[in-house]
Amino acid sequence: MEILIWLGAALSLGGLVGLVWCILTVWKARRAGQSDTDLRATIQRVMPLNTGALFLSVLGLMMVVVGIMLG
């Protein structure tokens, strides 16, 4: 079950990297002084990636917990 723990940790780390990327992308768009419509378009483009990264992170944490419980 050790491999399940390590795979889950890697998956969680990948999701965390995705979340940080989404935060930085929106933060840069806000600091660039984009218009309201451009900022909304940026957020709409990043939102599915943000949701996917969050799901990846949660899935990885679930794998870690299951690996610990089975190990």
C-alpha positions in Angstrom: 0.0 0.0 0.0 3.0 2.2 0.2 2.8 2.9 -3.6 -0.8 4.1 -3.1 0.4 6.6 -0.5 3.2 7.9 -2.8 1.0 8.1 -5.9 -1.6 10.0 -3.8 1.0 12.4 -2.5 2.2 13.0 -6.1 -1.3 13.6 -7.3 -2.0 16.0 -4.4 1.2 17.8 -5.2 0.2 18.1 -8.9 -3.2 19.5 -7.8 -1.5 22.0 -5.5 0.8 23.2 -8.3 -2.3 23.6 -10.5 -4.1 25.7 -7.8 -1.0 27.9 -7.3 -0.8 28.4 -11.1 -4.5 29.5 -11.2 -4.0 31.9 -8.3 -1.0 33.5 -10.0 -2.7 33.8 -13.3 -5.7 35.7 -11.9 -3.5 37.7 -9.7 -1.3 38.8 -12.6 -4.5 39.7 -14.6 -5.7 41.9 -11.8 -2.4 43.6 -11.3 -2.2 44.3 -15.1 -5.2 46.5 -14.8 -7.3 44.7 -17.4 -10.8 45.9 -18.1 -13.7 44.2 -16.4 -14.6 42.1 -19.4 -11.0 41.0 -20.0 -10.7 40.1 -16.3 -13.9 38.1 -16.4 -12.7 36.3 -19.6 -9.5 35.4 -17.8 -11.3 34.1 -14.8 -13.7 32.1 -16.9 -10.8 30.5 -18.7 -9.0 29.6 -15.5 -12.1 28.4 -13.5 -12.3 24.9 -15.1 -8.6 24.4 -14.6 -9.0 25.5 -11.0 -11.8 23.0 -10.4 -9.8 20.2 -12.0 -6.7 21.0 -9.9 -8.9 21.0 -6.8 -10.4 17.6 -7.8 -6.9 16.2 -8.4 -5.7 17.3 -5.1 -8.7 15.9 -3.2 -8.4 12.6 -5.1 -4.7 12.4 -4.2 -5.5 13.0 -0.5 -8.2 10.3 -0.6 -5.6 7.9 -2.0 -3.2 8.7 0.8 -5.9 8.1 3.4 -7.0 4.8 1.9 -3.3 3.7 1.6 -2.7 4.5 5.3 -5.9 2.7 6.3 -5.1 -0.4 4.3 -1.4 -0.4 5.3 
